[in-house]
Amino acid sequence: MNSGSTIDLFSDTVTRPTPEMRRVISQAQVGDEQRLEDPTVTALIDEVCQRLGKPAGLFLPSGTMCNLVAVKAHTHAGDAAFVGHNCHILRCETGAAAAVSGLVLDVVPSEDGRFGGHDLQACLYQSNPYSAIPRLVCVEQTHNFAGGAIWPLQDLKEIRGVARERGLAVHMDGARLFNAVVASGVSAQDYAEQCDSVWVDFTKGLGAPLGAVLCGDEDFIDLARRYKHMFGGALRQAGMMAAGCLYALNHHVERLAEDHRRAERLARCLSESCGFEVRPVDTNLIFFKPGASQPEAFLKALGEHGIRMSAVGAWVRAVTHLDISDSDIEKTEKALLALDPAGL
């Protein structure tokens, strides 16, 4: 429930710990995480590994650090990684793959950032003394800038097949993986099976204040742990934050369906009542164009009604989450219908 005066649809990263999550955090058993002595971190990793079907895992402060560490562990300087044109690794991580891992990022052409095995195959090349060595493929589930779109399992299977044939590793940015699981009915393990490494984030729809878990085989995680320490990610009594993640994993996954339902409702209002162009909504992210008005003017007008969204290029993005209720959606709909297009 949104308890403040602002209905904050800016992102699902704005969620706040629930009272019960705060209680669990305050009572967590803790130890030295860097020395593998924190029992709550261990319990969280074990649970995530079980759900994803991976043998080993690593607790990290953020999903962005998961990508940073995973990409580094899979590659060598001068290698090539193949990514979608609007993926988080390419667009939102301050060039870390190039700056830290020394990679060439080859973009696989696609309509919205998702691609299939055929698209990947068309971009791959035989390395020679003059080229970067193809080493890694990165996918994102769900795909943020494709509108929270679910990457189809069949496409992931085809990508996995091409990657194996060509000797490439596959890494999944699973920031909103559980949104895909809940919306599609495909298990997290089935998605994760198509990747050598995968991580899940707890600070988005699951509502925890900090933390992500990166999973893979034992050799990969051993190497990833070294890079975690190198990049300043070693933690001490991290069990307090892991407790919030564990609570979220056990209590906030199934309820993601509520966020998806509210997103569908808001998308219908934007499309049918407001007449805006709205991208298909798979999960909890809504991308729309507010008529002839510029996003900045639209957002300013909406902000005067106590509603916050964000601009992504020519699109406006609204995100439903743990702190958004049916009442908040109803108030947002009323505010949208009350806007004066002539004044934007």
C-alpha positions as a Markdown table, in Angstrom:
| # | Residue | x | y | z |
|---|---|---|---|---|
| 1 | Met | 0.0 | 0.0 | 0.0 |
| 2 | Asn | 1.3 | 3.5 | -0.9 |
| 3 | Ser | 1.3 | 5.3 | 2.4 |
| 4 | Gly | 2.7 | 8.6 | 1.2 |
| 5 | Ser | 1.2 | 11.5 | -0.7 |
| 6 | Thr | 2.9 | 10.5 | -3.9 |
| 7 | Ile | 1.8 | 7.4 | -5.9 |
| 8 | Asp | 5.2 | 6.3 | -7.0 |
| 9 | Leu | 5.2 | 4.4 | -10.3 |
| 10 | Phe | 8.7 | 5.5 | -11.1 |
| 11 | Ser | 10.2 | 1.9 | -10.7 |
| 12 | Asp | 9.8 | -1.2 | -8.7 |
| 13 | Thr | 13.1 | -0.3 | -7.0 |
| 14 | Val | 11.2 | 2.3 | -4.8 |
| 15 | Thr | 9.6 | -0.5 | -2.7 |
| 16 | Arg | 10.1 | -0.3 | 1.0 |
| 17 | Pro | 10.5 | -3.2 | 3.4 |
| 18 | Thr | 7.2 | -4.4 | 4.9 |
| 19 | Pro | 6.9 | -4.4 | 8.7 |
| 20 | Glu | 7.3 | -8.2 | 8.8 |
| 21 | Met | 10.4 | -8.0 | 6.7 |
| 22 | Arg | 11.9 | -5.4 | 9.0 |
| 23 | Arg | 11.2 | -7.7 | 12.0 |
| 24 | Val | 12.9 | -10.6 | 10.2 |
| 25 | Ile | 15.9 | -8.4 | 9.3 |
| 26 | Ser | 16.3 | -7.2 | 12.9 |
| 27 | Gln | 16.3 | -10.8 | 14.3 |
| 28 | Ala | 18.6 | -12.3 | 11.7 |
| 29 | Gln | 21.5 | -14.5 | 12.7 |
| 30 | Val | 24.7 | -13.1 | 11.3 |
| 31 | Gly | 28.4 | -13.9 | 10.8 |
| 32 | Asp | 31.3 | -12.9 | 8.7 |
| 33 | Glu | 30.1 | -13.3 | 5.1 |
| 34 | Gln | 33.5 | -12.9 | 3.6 |
| 35 | Arg | 34.7 | -15.9 | 5.5 |
| 36 | Leu | 31.6 | -17.9 | 4.6 |
| 37 | Glu | 30.4 | -17.8 | 8.2 |
| 38 | Asp | 27.1 | -16.0 | 7.9 |
| 39 | Pro | 24.3 | -18.6 | 8.3 |
| 40 | Thr | 21.5 | -16.4 | 6.9 |
| 41 | Val | 23.5 | -15.7 | 3.7 |
| 42 | Thr | 24.2 | -19.4 | 3.4 |
| 43 | Ala | 20.5 | -20.2 | 3.8 |
| 44 | Leu | 19.5 | -17.6 | 1.1 |
| 45 | Ile | 22.1 | -19.0 | -1.4 |
| 46 | Asp | 20.9 | -22.5 | -0.8 |
| 47 | Glu | 17.3 | -21.6 | -1.4 |
| 48 | Val | 18.1 | -19.6 | -4.6 |
| 49 | Cys | 20.3 | -22.4 | -6.0 |
| 50 | Gln | 17.5 | -24.9 | -5.3 |
| 51 | Arg | 15.0 | -22.8 | -7.2 |
| 52 | Leu | 17.3 | -22.2 | -10.1 |
| 53 | Gly | 18.8 | -25.7 | -10.3 |
| 54 | Lys | 22.4 | -24.4 | -10.0 |
| 55 | Pro | 25.0 | -26.0 | -7.7 |
| 56 | Ala | 26.6 | -22.8 | -6.3 |
| 57 | Gly | 25.8 | -19.2 | -5.6 |
| 58 | Leu | 27.2 | -15.9 | -4.4 |
| 59 | Phe | 25.5 | -13.1 | -2.4 |
| 60 | Leu | 26.2 | -9.6 | -3.8 |
| 61 | Pro | 24.9 | -6.1 | -2.9 |
| 62 | Ser | 23.3 | -5.4 | -6.3 |
| 63 | Gly | 22.3 | -6.8 | -9.6 |
| 64 | Thr | 24.7 | -4.5 | -11.4 |
| 65 | Met | 27.6 | -6.0 | -9.5 |
| 66 | Cys | 26.3 | -9.4 | -10.4 |
| 67 | Asn | 26.6 | -8.5 | -14.1 |
| 68 | Leu | 30.0 | -6.9 | -13.5 |
| 69 | Val | 31.4 | -10.0 | -11.7 |
| 70 | Ala | 29.8 | -12.5 | -14.1 |
| 71 | Val | 31.0 | -10.9 | -17.3 |
| 72 | Lys | 34.5 | -10.6 | -15.9 |
| 73 | Ala | 34.5 | -14.3 | -14.8 |
| 74 | His | 33.3 | -15.5 | -18.2 |
| 75 | Thr | 35.7 | -13.5 | -20.4 |
| 76 | His | 39.2 | -12.1 | -21.0 |
| 77 | Ala | 40.2 | -8.7 | -22.2 |
| 78 | Gly | 39.7 | -8.3 | -25.9 |
| 79 | Asp | 36.9 | -10.9 | -26.1 |
| 80 | Ala | 33.5 | -10.2 | -27.6 |
| 81 | Ala | 30.1 | -10.5 | -25.8 |
| 82 | Phe | 26.9 | -10.5 | -27.8 |
| 83 | Val | 24.0 | -8.6 | -26.3 |
| 84 | Gly | 20.6 | -7.1 | -27.2 |
| 85 | His | 20.6 | -3.5 | -28.3 |
| 86 | Asn | 18.7 | -2.2 | -25.3 |
| 87 | Cys | 20.0 | -4.5 | -22.5 |
| 88 | His | 21.0 | -3.2 | -19.1 |
| 89 | Ile | 24.6 | -4.3 | -19.5 |
| 90 | Leu | 24.9 | -2.1 | -22.6 |
| 91 | Arg | 22.8 | 0.8 | -21.6 |
| 92 | Cys | 22.8 | 1.3 | -17.9 |
| 93 | Glu | 26.0 | 0.1 | -16.3 |
| 94 | Thr | 28.4 | 3.1 | -17.2 |
| 95 | Gly | 30.3 | 1.0 | -19.7 |
| 96 | Ala | 31.5 | -1.4 | -17.1 |
| 97 | Ala | 31.9 | -4.4 | -19.5 |
| 98 | Ala | 34.3 | -2.4 | -21.6 |
| 99 | Ala | 36.0 | -0.5 | -18.8 |
| 100 | Val | 36.5 | -3.4 | -16.4 |
| 101 | Ser | 36.5 | -6.5 | -18.6 |
| 102 | Gly | 37.9 | -4.9 | -21.8 |
| 103 | Leu | 35.2 | -6.4 | -23.9 |
| 104 | Val | 33.8 | -5.6 | -27.3 |
| 105 | Leu | 30.0 | -5.6 | -27.1 |
| 106 | Asp | 28.5 | -6.8 | -30.3 |
| 107 | Val | 24.8 | -5.9 | -30.6 |
| 108 | Val | 22.5 | -8.6 | -32.0 |
| 109 | Pro | 19.9 | -6.8 | -34.2 |
| 110 | Ser | 16.3 | -7.3 | -33.1 |
| 111 | Glu | 13.0 | -5.5 | -32.8 |
| 112 | Asp | 13.0 | -4.8 | -29.1 |
| 113 | Gly | 16.3 | -6.2 | -27.7 |
| 114 | Arg | 15.2 | -9.8 | -27.5 |
| 115 | Phe | 16.6 | -12.2 | -30.1 |
| 116 | Gly | 16.6 | -15.9 | -31.0 |
| 117 | Gly | 19.2 | -18.5 | -32.0 |
| 118 | His | 19.0 | -17.6 | -35.7 |
| 119 | Asp | 19.7 | -13.9 | -34.9 |
| 120 | Leu | 22.7 | -14.8 | -32.8 |
| 121 | Gln | 24.0 | -17.2 | -35.4 |
| 122 | Ala | 23.8 | -14.5 | -38.1 |
| 123 | Cys | 26.1 | -12.3 | -36.0 |
| 124 | Leu | 28.7 | -14.8 | -35.0 |
| 125 | Tyr | 31.9 | -15.0 | -36.9 |
| 126 | Gln | 35.0 | -17.2 | -36.9 |
| 127 | Ser | 37.7 | -15.4 | -34.9 |
| 128 | Asn | 41.1 | -14.7 | -36.5 |
| 129 | Pro | 44.2 | -12.8 | -35.5 |
| 130 | Tyr | 42.4 | -9.6 | -36.4 |
| 131 | Ser | 39.1 | -10.0 | -34.5 |
| 132 | Ala | 37.9 | -10.2 | -31.0 |
| 133 | Ile | 37.2 | -13.8 | -29.8 |
| 134 | Pro | 33.4 | -14.5 | -29.3 |
| 135 | Arg | 33.1 | -15.6 | -25.7 |
| 136 | Leu | 29.8 | -14.7 | -24.2 |
| 137 | Val | 26.1 | -14.2 | -24.9 |
| 138 | Cys | 24.0 | -12.1 | -22.5 |
| 139 | Val | 20.2 | -12.2 | -22.2 |
| 140 | Glu | 17.8 | -10.3 | -19.8 |
| 141 | Gln | 14.7 | -11.7 | -18.2 |
| 142 | Thr | 12.4 | -9.9 | -18.2 |
| 143 | His | 13.7 | -7.3 | -20.7 |
| 144 | Asn | 13.3 | -3.9 | -19.1 |
| 145 | Phe | 13.5 | -1.6 | -22.1 |
| 146 | Ala | 11.4 | -4.0 | -24.2 |
| 147 | Gly | 8.6 | -3.1 | -21.9 |
| 148 | Gly | 9.1 | -5.8 | -19.2 |
| 149 | Ala | 8.8 | -8.4 | -22.0 |
| 150 | Ile | 9.3 | -12.0 | -21.3 |
| 151 | Trp | 12.1 | -13.7 | -23.3 |
| 152 | Pro | 10.4 | -16.8 | -24.7 |
| 153 | Leu | 11.8 | -20.1 | -23.4 |
| 154 | Gln | 12.1 | -21.5 | -26.9 |
| 155 | Asp | 14.3 | -18.6 | -28.0 |
| 156 | Leu | 16.5 | -19.1 | -25.0 |
| 157 | Lys | 16.8 | -22.8 | -25.8 |
| 158 | Glu | 17.9 | -21.9 | -29.4 |
| 159 | Ile | 20.4 | -19.4 | -28.1 |
| 160 | Arg | 21.8 | -22.0 | -25.7 |
| 161 | Gly | 22.2 | -24.5 | -28.6 |
| 162 | Val | 24.0 | -22.0 | -30.8 |
| 163 | Ala | 26.2 | -20.9 | -27.9 |
| 164 | Arg | 27.2 | -24.5 | -27.1 |
| 165 | Glu | 28.0 | -25.2 | -30.7 |
| 166 | Arg | 30.2 | -22.2 | -30.9 |
| 167 | Gly | 31.8 | -22.5 | -27.5 |
| 168 | Leu | 30.2 | -19.4 | -25.9 |
| 169 | Ala | 28.9 | -19.1 | -22.3 |
| 170 | Val | 25.4 | -17.7 | -21.7 |
| 171 | His | 24.7 | -15.3 | -18.9 |
| 172 | Met | 21.3 | -14.2 | -17.8 |
| 173 | Asp | 20.5 | -10.9 | -16.2 |
| 174 | Gly | 17.6 | -12.1 | -14.1 |
| 175 | Ala | 16.7 | -8.9 | -12.4 |
| 176 | Arg | 13.0 | -9.6 | -12.9 |
| 177 | Leu | 13.2 | -13.3 | -13.5 |
| 178 | Phe | 10.4 | -14.1 | -11.1 |
| 179 | Asn | 8.1 | -11.8 | -12.9 |
| 180 | Ala | 8.6 | -13.9 | -15.9 |
| 181 | Val | 8.1 | -17.1 | -13.9 |
| 182 | Val | 4.8 | -15.9 | -12.4 |
| 183 | Ala | 3.5 | -14.4 | -15.7 |
| 184 | Ser | 4.5 | -17.3 | -18.0 |
| 185 | Gly | 4.1 | -20.4 | -15.7 |
| 186 | Val | 7.6 | -21.5 | -16.8 |
| 187 | Ser | 9.7 | -22.5 | -13.8 |
| 188 | Ala | 12.8 | -20.5 | -12.8 |
| 189 | Gln | 14.8 | -23.7 | -13.2 |
| 190 | Asp | 13.6 | -24.1 | -16.8 |
| 191 | Tyr | 14.7 | -20.6 | -17.6 |
| 192 | Ala | 18.0 | -20.9 | -15.7 |
| 193 | Glu | 18.8 | -24.2 | -17.4 |
| 194 | Gln | 19.5 | -22.3 | -20.6 |
| 195 | Cys | 22.3 | -20.3 | -19.0 |
| 196 | Asp | 25.8 | -20.9 | -17.5 |
| 197 | Ser | 25.2 | -18.1 | -15.0 |
| 198 | Val | 22.1 | -16.3 | -13.8 |
| 199 | Trp | 21.2 | -13.9 | -11.0 |
| 200 | Val | 18.1 | -12.8 | -9.3 |
| 201 | Asp | 17.4 | -9.4 | -7.7 |
| 202 | Phe | 15.5 | -8.9 | -4.5 |
| 203 | Thr | 15.3 | -5.1 | -4.6 |
| 204 | Lys | 12.7 | -4.8 | -7.3 |
| 205 | Gly | 9.3 | -6.4 | -7.2 |
| 206 | Leu | 10.3 | -8.6 | -4.3 |
| 207 | Gly | 10.6 | -5.6 | -2.1 |
| 208 | Ala | 13.9 | -6.1 | -0.2 |
| 209 | Pro | 16.2 | -3.2 | 0.5 |
| 210 | Leu | 19.4 | -4.7 | -0.8 |
| 211 | Gly | 20.8 | -7.8 | -2.4 |
| 212 | Ala | 21.1 | -10.2 | -5.3 |
| 213 | Val | 22.3 | -13.8 | -5.7 |
| 214 | Leu | 24.5 | -14.9 | -8.7 |
| 215 | Cys | 24.4 | -18.6 | -9.5 |
| 216 | Gly | 26.4 | -21.0 | -11.7 |
| 217 | Asp | 28.7 | -24.0 | -11.3 |
| 218 | Glu | 31.2 | -24.3 | -8.5 |
| 219 | Asp | 34.3 | -23.3 | -10.6 |
| 220 | Phe | 32.5 | -20.2 | -11.9 |
| 221 | Ile | 31.4 | -19.1 | -8.4 |
| 222 | Asp | 34.9 | -19.7 | -7.0 |
| 223 | Leu | 36.2 | -17.3 | -9.7 |
| 224 | Ala | 33.3 | -14.9 | -9.2 |
| 225 | Arg | 34.1 | -14.7 | -5.5 |
| 226 | Arg | 37.6 | -13.5 | -6.3 |
| 227 | Tyr | 36.2 | -10.7 | -8.5 |
| 228 | Lys | 33.6 | -9.8 | -5.9 |
| 229 | His | 36.4 | -9.1 | -3.4 |
| 230 | Met | 38.4 | -7.3 | -6.1 |
| 231 | Phe | 35.5 | -5.0 | -6.8 |
| 232 | Gly | 34.9 | -4.2 | -3.2 |
| 233 | Gly | 31.9 | -6.4 | -2.7 |
| 234 | Ala | 33.1 | -8.4 | 0.3 |
| 235 | Leu | 30.7 | -8.2 | 3.2 |
| 236 | Arg | 30.7 | -8.8 | 6.9 |
| 237 | Gln | 27.4 | -9.3 | 8.8 |
| 238 | Ala | 25.4 | -9.5 | 5.6 |
| 239 | Gly | 22.8 | -11.8 | 7.2 |
| 240 | Met | 20.6 | -8.8 | 8.0 |
| 241 | Met | 20.2 | -8.0 | 4.4 |
| 242 | Ala | 20.0 | -11.6 | 3.3 |
| 243 | Ala | 17.2 | -12.1 | 5.8 |
| 244 | Gly | 15.1 | -9.5 | 4.0 |
| 245 | Cys | 15.9 | -11.3 | 0.7 |
| 246 | Leu | 15.0 | -14.7 | 2.1 |
| 247 | Tyr | 11.7 | -13.3 | 3.4 |
| 248 | Ala | 10.9 | -11.8 | 0.0 |
| 249 | Leu | 11.7 | -15.0 | -1.8 |
| 250 | Asn | 9.3 | -17.0 | 0.5 |
| 251 | His | 6.5 | -14.4 | 0.7 |
| 252 | His | 6.6 | -12.0 | -2.3 |
| 253 | Val | 7.0 | -14.1 | -5.4 |
| 254 | Glu | 3.5 | -15.3 | -6.0 |
| 255 | Arg | 2.0 | -11.9 | -5.2 |
| 256 | Leu | 3.8 | -10.5 | -8.3 |
| 257 | Ala | 0.7 | -11.6 | -10.1 |
| 258 | Glu | -1.1 | -8.7 | -8.4 |
| 259 | Asp | 1.4 | -6.2 | -9.9 |
| 260 | His | 0.8 | -7.7 | -13.3 |
| 261 | Arg | -3.0 | -7.5 | -13.0 |
| 262 | Arg | -2.7 | -3.8 | -11.9 |
| 263 | Ala | -0.3 | -3.1 | -14.8 |
| 264 | Glu | -2.8 | -4.6 | -17.3 |
| 265 | Arg | -5.6 | -2.5 | -15.8 |
| 266 | Leu | -3.6 | 0.7 | -16.0 |
| 267 | Ala | -2.5 | -0.1 | -19.6 |
| 268 | Arg | -6.2 | -0.5 | -20.6 |
| 269 | Cys | -7.0 | 2.9 | -19.2 |
| 270 | Leu | -4.0 | 4.5 | -21.1 |
| 271 | Ser | -5.0 | 2.8 | -24.3 |
| 272 | Glu | -8.8 | 2.7 | -24.3 |
| 273 | Ser | -9.7 | 5.7 | -22.3 |
| 274 | Cys | -6.7 | 8.0 | -22.9 |
| 275 | Gly | -6.1 | 6.9 | -26.5 |
| 276 | Phe | -2.3 | 6.6 | -26.0 |
| 277 | Glu | 0.0 | 4.3 | -27.8 |
| 278 | Val | 0.8 | 1.5 | -25.3 |
| 279 | Arg | 3.3 | -1.3 | -25.8 |
| 280 | Pro | 2.1 | -4.9 | -25.0 |
| 281 | Val | 2.3 | -5.5 | -21.3 |
| 282 | Asp | 3.7 | -8.9 | -20.2 |
| 283 | Thr | 4.4 | -8.2 | -16.6 |
| 284 | Asn | 4.6 | -5.1 | -14.4 |
| 285 | Leu | 6.2 | -2.5 | -16.7 |
| 286 | Ile | 4.1 | -0.2 | -18.9 |
| 287 | Phe | 5.6 | 1.9 | -21.7 |
| 288 | Phe | 3.3 | 4.4 | -23.5 |
| 289 | Lys | 3.5 | 7.6 | -25.5 |
| 290 | Pro | 1.3 | 10.4 | -24.1 |
| 291 | Gly | -0.3 | 11.6 | -27.3 |
| 292 | Ala | 1.2 | 14.6 | -28.9 |
| 293 | Ser | 2.8 | 15.9 | -25.7 |
| 294 | Gln | 6.4 | 15.5 | -24.8 |
| 295 | Pro | 7.1 | 13.1 | -21.9 |
| 296 | Glu | 8.6 | 15.9 | -19.7 |
| 297 | Ala | 5.5 | 18.0 | -20.0 |
| 298 | Phe | 3.3 | 15.1 | -19.4 |
| 299 | Leu | 5.2 | 14.0 | -16.3 |
| 300 | Lys | 5.2 | 17.5 | -14.9 |
| 301 | Ala | 1.4 | 17.7 | -15.3 |
| 302 | Leu | 1.0 | 14.2 | -13.8 |
| 303 | Gly | 3.2 | 15.2 | -10.9 |
| 304 | Glu | 0.9 | 18.0 | -10.0 |
| 305 | His | -1.7 | 15.2 | -9.2 |
| 306 | Gly | 0.8 | 13.5 | -6.9 |
| 307 | Ile | 1.8 | 10.7 | -9.4 |
| 308 | Arg | 5.3 | 9.9 | -10.4 |
| 309 | Met | 6.4 | 8.1 | -13.5 |
| 310 | Ser | 9.6 | 8.3 | -15.6 |
| 311 | Ala | 10.7 | 9.1 | -19.2 |
| 312 | Val | 12.6 | 6.6 | -21.3 |
| 313 | Gly | 13.3 | 8.5 | -24.6 |
| 314 | Ala | 10.0 | 9.3 | -26.3 |
| 315 | Trp | 8.2 | 6.9 | -24.0 |
| 316 | Val | 6.8 | 7.2 | -20.5 |
| 317 | Arg | 7.3 | 4.2 | -18.1 |
| 318 | Ala | 5.0 | 3.3 | -15.3 |
| 319 | Val | 5.9 | 0.3 | -13.0 |
| 320 | Thr | 3.5 | -1.4 | -10.6 |
| 321 | His | 5.0 | -3.0 | -7.5 |
| 322 | Leu | 4.6 | -4.0 | -3.8 |
| 323 | Asp | 3.7 | -0.5 | -2.6 |
| 324 | Ile | 1.0 | 0.1 | -5.2 |
| 325 | Ser | -2.6 | -0.8 | -4.4 |
| 326 | Asp | -5.8 | -1.0 | -6.4 |
| 327 | Ser | -6.8 | 2.3 | -4.9 |
| 328 | Asp | -3.5 | 3.8 | -6.2 |
| 329 | Ile | -4.3 | 2.6 | -9.7 |
| 330 | Glu | -7.9 | 4.0 | -9.4 |
| 331 | Lys | -6.5 | 7.4 | -8.4 |
| 332 | Thr | -4.0 | 7.3 | -11.2 |
| 333 | Glu | -6.7 | 6.5 | -13.7 |
| 334 | Lys | -8.8 | 9.5 | -12.5 |
| 335 | Ala | -5.7 | 11.8 | -12.7 |
| 336 | Leu | -5.0 | 10.7 | -16.2 |
| 337 | Leu | -8.5 | 11.4 | -17.3 |
| 338 | Ala | -8.5 | 14.8 | -15.7 |
| 339 | Leu | -5.4 | 16.0 | -17.6 |
| 340 | Asp | -6.0 | 18.7 | -20.1 |
| 341 | Pro | -4.2 | 17.7 | -23.4 |
| 342 | Ala | -4.2 | 21.4 | -24.5 |
| 343 | Gly | -2.2 | 22.3 | -21.4 |
| 344 | Leu | 0.6 | 19.9 | -22.0 |
